[in-house]
Amino acid sequence: MTSSTPSPSTAPVVVIGSGLAGVRLAQRLGASGDTTLTLIGEEPHAPYNRVLLADVLSGRLGPEVIGLPPATGDFLRTRAVRVDPADRLVHCADGSVVPYGTLVLATGSNPVLPPLRGLFEPGAAELPRGVHPFRTMDDCLALSEAVGPGTRVVVIGGGLLGVSAARALAVRGAQVVLTQQGDRLMERQLDPAASALVHRHLTELGVEVHTECRVRGVRQAGRAVRSVELADGYVLGTDLTVLACGVRPRTGLAQAAGLDVRRAIVVDDELRTSDPHIRAIGDCAEHSGEARCLAAPALEQADALADALISPRDARPYSGTRALTRLTLHNGHPGSAPLDLAAFGDPEHRPDDDVVQLADATRGTYRKVVVRGDRLVGGVLLGELTAVGALARAWEADDLLPDDGSPLLHLLTNDGGL
C-alpha cells in the first residue's frame, strides 16, 4: 500500500478566525471547488463586517445588514485553544480536534484596555458594569441596549474608532464627552486642518471634545463605573464609558505553538509563518515589520493567499498594501449631508515637499495632497469626495507625475470619479 502527499489545492485547509480576512479567504477557497475547508470562529454571531459596527450602533443599519456572505465548507462555532504543529492539529474548546494540511491564522486583534486606576478591582477579571470596549458585535449590542437619550457617555480615545463611536452615540441622543490624549483627533490619518473639521462636526452634534487630555482613572460605585478622572483632577460623571484606545494583534495561539512573533505573527511574502504549514493574514499578521490592523490589508492578504493556495505557480507574492481610509459621519438630522472623509499615504508634508491645498470653510470641505519629488505620497479630503477615486488610483500606482502638475490640480477641482 502506498501513500501520497496531498497537493496544496486538496490538502485540508483550516482557517481560525471568522472576521473579514478569514471569511474572505474561505469564500475564495470554497469557490475554487477543490479545497477541503474548515472555518473556526468563536463569536456566537454569523460572520459580519466589523467596519460597519458604528452604523449599527447609531441605528442606521440593522445587525443583519452587515453580515458577510457565507463560505462553502465546514464552519465550527467554537474557540481554538491550542495548535499542535507537530501533528498538525487544532484543539478546540468544545473538545473537537481538527487536522490540517495548511493552517491559516486569521485571529484578528483585541481592544487595548488602558491601565486606568480603578478599572479592575483586586481579583476582578472582567470589566466593571458601565464600561464597554467597541470591537465586536456583542460590544455593539450591549452599548445599543444601554444607551438612550440623555445617557452620559465618556469615550476614551480620539482615533478612527473613538470618533466613529462618539458620533454614533451622539446620534442616539447621548450626552457624549470624547477624550483624546493627543493634540488632535485621528492624528494617524489627518493633518491639523482636516482634524479641526472633524472636531467641528462632532461639536455640532453636541459632542464635547477634549484633546491633550489624559484619563487617569475611573471610580466605581456599586461595582459600576460612575465617573472618569482626568489627569488634571477634573472628574466627569458618566453612565457609560467606552474604551476606544486602539487594538492589539491576537497572537496567543501562535506564541504557544512556537511561531515567530514580534508585535504580531511574522510572515514572509508568501504569508507563511516560521512554520511552513502555517500562514497568517489580517490584523494578527506582521509583514515587512508592519502590522496594519486595517480592513484593506486584511482583504488583500486573504486574496493573495487564496491565489497561492489555489494556483501556487501563478500566484504573486504579497508586497504590502497601500491603504485608503474612508469614513462617513452621518449627523442624524434628516436632509442634512454627512461628513465624508478619505485619507491615504502620509498627509504630513516635509519642508521640501510640494503641497496643493484647497479649503472652503463655508461648505466645510478640505482637500490636500502632498507631492514628494515627482510622486504623490499622501492626501486627505473632507466634504465632497468626487476626486478621491482618481487620486487614490494615482497614489496606489505610484506613477511619475507630469512636471507642470496640471492633472493633479484638475483632479482636486473636478469630478475624479469614485
C-alpha positions as CSV (number, residue, x, y, z in Angstrom):
1,M,0.0,0.0,0.0
2,T,1.4,3.4,-1.0
3,S,0.5,6.9,0.2
4,S,0.8,10.2,-1.5
5,T,1.1,13.7,-0.2
6,P,-2.0,15.8,-0.9
7,S,-1.5,18.6,-3.4
8,P,-1.8,22.2,-2.0
9,S,-5.2,22.5,-3.5
10,T,-6.6,19.3,-2.0
11,A,-4.8,19.3,1.4
12,P,-7.3,20.2,4.2
13,V,-7.2,23.9,5.0
14,V,-8.2,25.1,8.4
15,V,-8.8,28.9,9.0
16,I,-9.0,30.2,12.5
17,G,-10.9,33.4,12.6
18,S,-14.3,34.4,11.1
19,G,-13.6,38.1,10.5
20,L,-13.1,39.9,7.2
21,A,-9.8,38.2,6.4
22,G,-10.8,34.6,7.4
23,V,-14.2,34.7,5.7
24,R,-12.8,36.3,2.5
25,L,-10.2,33.5,2.3
26,A,-12.8,30.9,3.0
27,Q,-15.1,32.3,0.3
28,R,-12.3,32.3,-2.3
29,L,-11.2,28.7,-1.4
30,G,-14.7,27.5,-1.3
31,A,-15.5,28.9,-4.7
32,S,-12.5,27.1,-6.2
33,G,-14.3,23.8,-5.5
34,D,-11.2,21.6,-4.9
35,T,-10.3,22.6,-1.3
36,T,-11.4,20.8,1.9
37,L,-12.0,23.7,4.2
38,T,-12.9,24.2,7.8
39,L,-13.5,27.7,9.2
40,I,-13.4,28.1,13.0
41,G,-14.9,31.2,14.6
42,E,-15.6,31.8,18.3
43,E,-18.2,34.6,18.1
44,P,-21.8,33.4,18.5
45,H,-23.0,35.6,15.6
46,A,-22.8,34.8,11.9
47,P,-19.7,36.5,10.4
48,Y,-20.1,40.2,9.9
49,N,-18.3,43.3,8.6
50,R,-16.7,44.9,11.7
51,V,-16.1,48.1,9.8
52,L,-19.8,48.8,9.8
53,L,-20.4,48.4,13.6
54,A,-20.7,52.1,14.2
55,D,-23.6,52.3,11.7
56,V,-25.3,49.5,13.7
57,L,-24.6,51.4,17.0
58,S,-26.1,54.6,15.5
59,G,-29.2,52.7,14.4
60,R,-28.6,53.4,10.8
61,L,-28.2,49.7,9.9
62,G,-29.5,46.6,11.5
63,P,-27.1,43.9,12.6
64,E,-28.4,41.5,9.9
65,V,-27.4,44.0,7.2
66,I,-23.7,43.9,7.9
67,G,-23.5,40.1,7.6
68,L,-20.8,38.6,5.3
69,P,-21.7,36.2,2.5
70,P,-21.4,32.6,3.7
71,A,-18.5,30.5,2.6
72,T,-18.6,26.9,1.4
73,G,-17.2,24.3,3.8
74,D,-17.5,23.4,7.5
75,F,-18.0,26.2,10.0
76,L,-17.3,25.4,13.6
77,R,-18.6,28.0,16.1
78,T,-16.1,27.3,18.9
79,R,-12.8,28.7,20.2
80,A,-9.5,27.3,19.1
81,V,-7.5,26.8,22.2
82,R,-4.3,25.1,21.0
83,V,-2.3,24.4,17.8
84,D,-0.2,21.3,17.7
85,P,2.3,21.9,14.8
86,A,4.0,18.5,15.2
87,D,0.8,16.5,14.4
88,R,-0.9,19.4,12.5
89,L,-4.0,19.5,14.8
90,V,-6.2,22.3,16.1
91,H,-7.7,21.6,19.5
92,C,-11.0,23.5,20.2
93,A,-12.9,24.5,23.4
94,D,-15.8,22.2,22.5
95,G,-13.5,19.2,22.5
96,S,-13.2,18.8,18.8
97,V,-9.8,18.2,17.2
98,V,-9.4,19.4,13.6
99,P,-6.5,18.1,11.4
100,Y,-4.9,20.4,8.8
101,G,-2.6,20.3,5.9
102,T,-2.4,24.1,5.9
103,L,-3.4,26.2,8.9
104,V,-4.3,29.9,8.4
105,L,-4.3,32.1,11.5
106,A,-6.8,35.0,11.0
107,T,-7.3,35.6,14.7
108,G,-7.6,39.4,14.3
109,S,-7.0,41.7,17.2
110,N,-8.2,42.6,20.7
111,P,-9.1,46.0,22.0
112,V,-6.4,47.7,24.1
113,L,-7.5,48.1,27.7
114,P,-5.7,51.1,29.1
115,P,-4.0,50.9,32.5
116,L,-6.5,53.1,34.3
117,R,-6.6,53.3,38.0
118,G,-9.7,51.7,39.4
119,L,-10.6,49.9,36.2
120,F,-10.1,46.4,37.7
121,E,-10.8,45.9,41.4
122,P,-8.5,43.4,43.1
123,G,-9.1,39.9,41.9
124,A,-11.5,41.0,39.1
125,A,-11.0,39.5,35.6
126,E,-13.9,41.3,33.8
127,L,-14.6,44.9,33.1
128,P,-17.0,46.6,35.6
129,R,-20.5,47.4,34.7
130,G,-20.9,50.5,32.5
131,V,-17.5,50.0,30.8
132,H,-17.5,48.7,27.2
133,P,-14.9,48.2,24.6
134,F,-16.1,48.7,21.0
135,R,-14.7,45.9,18.9
136,T,-17.3,43.1,18.5
137,M,-21.0,42.7,17.7
138,D,-21.6,41.8,21.3
139,D,-19.9,45.1,22.4
140,C,-22.1,47.0,19.9
141,L,-25.3,45.3,21.0
142,A,-24.5,45.8,24.7
143,L,-23.9,49.6,24.0
144,S,-27.1,49.8,22.0
145,E,-29.1,48.4,24.8
146,A,-27.5,50.6,27.4
147,V,-27.6,54.0,25.6
148,G,-30.6,56.3,25.2
149,P,-31.5,60.0,25.1
150,G,-29.6,61.8,27.8
151,T,-27.3,58.9,28.7
152,R,-23.9,60.3,29.9
153,V,-21.1,58.7,27.9
154,V,-17.4,59.2,28.1
155,V,-15.4,57.9,25.1
156,I,-11.7,57.4,25.8
157,G,-9.7,57.6,22.6
158,G,-10.0,60.0,19.7
159,G,-8.8,57.8,16.8
160,L,-10.9,56.5,14.0
161,L,-12.7,54.1,16.3
162,G,-13.4,56.7,19.0
163,V,-14.6,59.3,16.6
164,S,-17.0,56.7,15.0
165,A,-18.3,55.6,18.4
166,A,-18.8,59.2,19.7
167,R,-20.7,60.2,16.5
168,A,-22.9,57.1,16.7
169,L,-23.7,57.6,20.4
170,A,-24.5,61.3,19.9
171,V,-26.9,60.4,17.1
172,R,-28.7,58.2,19.6
173,G,-29.2,61.2,21.8
174,A,-26.5,60.5,24.4
175,Q,-24.5,63.3,26.1
176,V,-21.0,62.4,24.8
177,V,-17.6,63.5,26.0
178,L,-14.7,62.4,23.8
179,T,-11.2,62.5,25.4
180,Q,-8.1,62.3,23.3
181,Q,-4.6,62.2,24.7
182,G,-3.0,63.5,21.5
183,D,-3.3,67.1,20.3
184,R,-5.9,66.4,17.7
185,L,-8.5,63.8,16.6
186,M,-7.5,61.0,14.2
187,E,-3.8,62.1,14.3
188,R,-2.6,59.0,12.5
189,Q,-4.8,59.7,9.4
190,L,-5.4,63.5,9.4
191,D,-3.4,66.7,9.3
192,P,-4.3,69.5,11.7
193,A,-6.7,71.3,9.3
194,A,-8.7,68.2,8.5
195,S,-8.8,67.1,12.1
196,A,-10.2,70.5,13.0
197,L,-13.1,69.9,10.6
198,V,-13.9,66.6,12.2
199,H,-13.7,68.3,15.6
200,R,-16.2,70.9,14.4
201,H,-18.5,68.2,13.0
202,L,-18.6,66.4,16.3
203,T,-19.1,69.6,18.3
204,E,-22.1,70.5,16.1
205,L,-23.6,67.1,17.0
206,G,-23.3,68.1,20.7
207,V,-20.1,66.0,21.4
208,E,-17.8,67.7,24.0
209,V,-14.3,67.1,22.7
210,H,-11.2,67.3,24.9
211,T,-7.8,66.9,23.2
212,E,-4.4,66.8,25.0
213,C,-6.5,65.2,27.8
214,R,-5.2,62.1,29.6
215,V,-7.6,59.9,31.6
216,R,-6.0,58.9,34.9
217,G,-8.6,56.5,36.2
218,V,-12.2,55.6,36.9
219,R,-14.3,55.4,40.0
220,Q,-16.7,52.7,40.8
221,A,-19.9,52.7,42.9
222,G,-21.7,49.5,43.4
223,R,-19.4,47.6,41.0
224,A,-20.2,50.0,38.2
225,V,-18.1,52.9,36.9
226,R,-19.8,56.2,37.6
227,S,-17.1,58.7,37.0
228,V,-13.9,59.2,35.0
229,E,-11.0,61.1,36.5
230,L,-8.7,63.2,34.2
231,A,-5.1,63.8,34.8
232,D,-5.7,67.4,35.9
233,G,-8.0,66.2,38.6
234,Y,-11.3,67.1,36.8
235,V,-14.0,64.4,37.2
236,L,-16.6,63.5,34.6
237,G,-19.8,61.9,35.7
238,T,-20.8,59.0,33.4
239,D,-23.3,56.3,32.9
240,L,-21.3,54.5,30.2
241,T,-17.6,54.5,29.4
242,V,-16.4,53.4,26.0
243,L,-12.8,52.2,25.5
244,A,-11.6,53.1,22.0
245,C,-7.8,53.1,22.7
246,G,-6.7,51.0,19.7
247,V,-6.2,47.3,19.1
248,R,-3.5,44.7,19.7
249,P,-2.9,41.7,17.4
250,R,-4.1,38.4,18.9
251,T,-1.0,36.2,18.9
252,G,-1.6,33.8,21.9
253,L,-2.1,30.7,19.7
254,A,0.9,31.5,17.6
255,Q,3.2,32.1,20.6
256,A,2.1,28.9,22.3
257,A,2.8,27.0,19.1
258,G,6.3,28.4,19.0
259,L,5.9,30.6,16.0
260,D,8.0,33.8,15.4
261,V,6.0,36.6,17.0
262,R,7.1,40.2,17.4
263,R,4.3,42.8,17.5
264,A,2.2,40.3,15.5
265,I,2.8,36.9,13.8
266,V,5.8,37.4,11.5
267,V,5.0,36.3,7.8
268,D,7.0,36.4,4.6
269,D,5.9,37.5,1.1
270,E,4.0,34.1,0.8
271,L,2.2,35.0,4.1
272,R,4.0,32.0,5.6
273,T,4.9,31.9,9.3
274,S,8.1,30.4,10.7
275,D,6.3,27.0,10.3
276,P,5.9,26.2,6.6
277,H,2.5,24.7,7.1
278,I,1.0,27.7,8.9
279,R,0.1,31.0,7.3
280,A,-1.3,34.2,8.9
281,I,-3.3,37.1,7.5
282,G,-5.2,40.1,8.7
283,D,-4.7,42.0,12.0
284,C,-2.7,39.2,13.6
285,A,0.0,39.2,10.8
286,E,3.2,41.3,10.6
287,H,4.6,41.7,7.1
288,S,7.8,43.6,6.5
289,G,7.8,44.9,10.0
290,E,4.3,46.3,9.8
291,A,1.0,45.1,11.5
292,R,-1.5,47.4,9.9
293,C,-4.7,46.2,11.7
294,L,-6.9,47.7,8.9
295,A,-9.5,46.2,6.6
296,A,-7.8,46.8,3.3
297,P,-4.6,44.9,4.1
298,A,-6.6,42.0,5.6
299,L,-8.6,41.6,2.4
300,E,-5.6,41.9,0.1
301,Q,-3.7,39.3,2.1
302,A,-6.7,37.0,2.0
303,D,-6.8,37.3,-1.8
304,A,-3.1,36.8,-2.2
305,L,-3.1,33.7,0.0
306,A,-6.2,32.3,-1.8
307,D,-4.3,32.7,-5.1
308,A,-1.2,31.0,-3.6
309,L,-3.2,28.0,-2.3
310,I,-5.4,27.6,-5.4
311,S,-2.7,28.0,-8.0
312,P,0.8,28.3,-6.5
313,R,2.6,28.6,-9.8
314,D,0.6,31.6,-11.0
315,A,0.3,33.5,-7.6
316,R,2.2,36.7,-7.0
317,P,3.9,37.3,-3.7
318,Y,2.2,39.8,-1.3
319,S,4.2,43.0,-1.4
320,G,2.2,45.1,1.0
321,T,-1.0,47.3,0.9
322,R,-1.3,51.0,0.3
323,A,-4.4,51.5,2.4
324,L,-7.0,54.2,1.9
325,T,-9.0,55.2,5.0
326,R,-12.6,56.2,4.4
327,L,-15.2,57.4,6.9
328,T,-18.7,58.8,6.6
329,L,-20.0,60.7,9.6
330,H,-23.8,60.9,9.5
331,N,-25.2,63.6,11.8
332,G,-28.6,62.1,12.3
333,H,-30.5,65.2,11.1
334,P,-32.9,64.4,8.2
335,G,-32.0,66.2,5.0
336,S,-28.5,67.3,6.1
337,A,-25.4,66.0,4.4
338,P,-22.9,63.7,6.2
339,L,-19.3,64.5,6.5
340,D,-17.3,62.3,4.2
341,L,-13.6,61.7,4.8
342,A,-10.8,60.0,2.9
343,A,-7.1,59.8,3.7
344,F,-4.2,58.0,2.1
345,G,-0.5,57.8,2.5
346,D,1.3,60.5,4.5
347,P,-0.7,63.7,4.8
348,E,2.1,65.5,6.8
349,H,4.4,67.3,4.5
350,R,8.2,67.8,4.8
351,P,9.9,71.1,4.1
352,D,10.9,70.1,0.5
353,D,7.5,68.7,-0.5
354,D,5.1,70.3,-2.8
355,V,1.6,70.8,-1.3
356,V,-1.7,71.5,-3.1
357,Q,-4.3,72.6,-0.6
358,L,-7.9,73.8,-1.2
359,A,-10.3,74.7,1.6
360,D,-13.9,76.1,1.7
361,A,-14.9,77.0,5.3
362,T,-18.4,77.8,4.3
363,R,-19.1,74.4,2.7
364,G,-16.9,72.6,5.2
365,T,-14.7,71.0,2.5
366,Y,-11.0,70.5,2.5
367,R,-8.6,68.9,0.1
368,K,-4.9,68.5,0.4
369,V,-2.3,66.3,-1.5
370,V,1.4,66.0,-0.9
371,V,3.9,65.5,-3.7
372,R,7.4,64.4,-2.9
373,G,9.8,64.6,-5.8
374,D,7.7,63.6,-8.7
375,R,5.2,61.3,-6.9
376,L,2.0,61.6,-5.0
377,V,2.8,60.4,-1.4
378,G,-0.4,61.3,0.5
379,G,-3.6,63.2,0.8
380,V,-6.6,64.0,2.8
381,L,-10.1,65.0,1.6
382,L,-13.1,66.0,3.6
383,G,-16.5,67.0,2.4
384,E,-17.2,66.3,-1.3
385,L,-15.1,63.3,-2.3
386,T,-15.6,63.3,-6.0
387,A,-11.8,63.4,-6.6
388,V,-10.9,60.6,-4.2
389,G,-11.1,57.7,-6.6
390,A,-8.7,59.1,-9.2
391,L,-6.4,60.5,-6.6
392,A,-6.2,57.1,-4.8
393,R,-5.5,55.3,-8.0
394,A,-2.7,57.7,-8.8
395,W,-1.2,57.2,-5.4
396,E,-1.6,53.4,-5.5
397,A,0.0,53.2,-8.9
398,D,3.0,55.3,-7.6
399,D,3.4,56.7,-11.1
400,L,5.5,59.7,-12.0
401,L,3.5,62.9,-12.1
402,P,3.8,65.4,-15.0
403,D,6.2,68.3,-14.4
404,D,3.5,71.0,-14.6
405,G,1.2,69.3,-12.1
406,S,-1.9,70.3,-14.1
407,P,-3.6,66.8,-13.9
408,L,-3.2,66.9,-10.2
409,L,-4.9,70.3,-9.9
410,H,-7.6,69.0,-12.3
411,L,-8.3,66.0,-10.0
412,L,-8.6,68.2,-7.0
413,T,-11.0,70.7,-8.5
414,N,-13.2,68.4,-10.7
415,D,-15.0,65.1,-10.6
416,G,-12.3,62.5,-10.5
417,G,-14.7,59.6,-10.2
418,L,-15.4,57.4,-7.2
